[in-house]
Amino acid sequence: MTPQRRVLLVDDELAVRQNLRAYLEDEGYLVDAAASAEEGKKLLDAAIGDDTGMPDYHAVIVDMRLPGMGGEEFIRQSSRCYPTLKFLIHTGSLEYLPSVDLLALGVGEQSVIYKPLPDLSELSARLEQL
């Protein structure tokens, strides 16, 4: 893994944010975390790289069920603003499949990780595939 890749984690559950953040930091990632889509959007907008006009994130890990704006809408809006941004969906809904418009954005079944994740190395492997 390239050291110091930056990841944004958007999940409303504090324990999930803390656990995933600790794991990813141990794997060498810099992790910013948000408890809502709205907070995540602010972090994206604040992380614009000087020379690229894009947020300085390798990927965004997004829960689907969030207070306020949901995860799918967060991905739609973020993709409109930052079309090259990559997303992983982290959801507790075992029946979840990405909607047609997310598929069109490149967020397919390979981008979905289901909670609880028994082996966190799957998370870092998926990040490396992006």
Long-range contacts (C-beta under 8 A, 24 or more apart in sequence): 1-27, 1-28, 1-124, 1-128, 3-28, 4-28, 4-29, 4-30, 5-29, 5-30, 5-58, 5-127, 6-30, 6-31, 6-32, 6-47, 6-56, 6-57, 6-58, 7-31, 7-32, 7-57, 7-58, 7-59, 7-60, 7-61, 7-127, 8-32, 8-33, 8-34, 8-40, 8-43, 8-44, 8-47, 8-55, 8-57, 8-59, 8-60, 8-61, 9-33, 9-34, 9-60, 9-61, 10-34, 10-36, 10-37, 10-39, 10-40, 10-60, 10-61, 10-62, 10-63, 10-66, 10-71, 10-74, 11-35, 11-61, 11-62, 11-63, 11-66, 11-90, 12-36, 12-63, 12-65, 12-66, 12-67, 13-63, 16-63, 16-90, 16-115, 20-61, 20-90, 20-120, 20-123, 23-120, 23-123, 23-124, 24-123, 24-124, 24-127, 27-124, 29-58, 29-127, 32-57, 35-67, 36-66, 36-67, 36-68, 36-69, 37-62, 37-66, 37-68, 37-69, 37-70, 37-71, 37-73, 37-74, 38-68, 38-69, 40-74, 40-78, 41-69, 41-74, 41-77, 41-78, 44-78, 44-81, 44-82, 44-85, 45-81, 54-82, 54-84, 54-85, 55-82, 55-85, 57-85, 58-86, 58-127, 58-130, 59-85, 59-86, 59-87, 59-88, 59-127, 59-130, 60-85, 60-86, 60-87, 60-88, 61-87, 61-88, 61-89, 61-90, 61-123, 62-87, 62-88, 62-89, 62-90, 63-89, 63-90, 63-91, 64-89, 64-91, 64-93, 64-96, 65-91, 65-92, 65-93, 72-98, 72-99, 72-102, 75-102, 75-105, 75-107, 76-101, 76-102, 76-105, 79-105, 86-130, 87-111, 88-112, 88-113, 88-123, 88-126, 88-127, 88-130, 89-113, 90-115, 90-117, 90-123, 91-115, 92-116
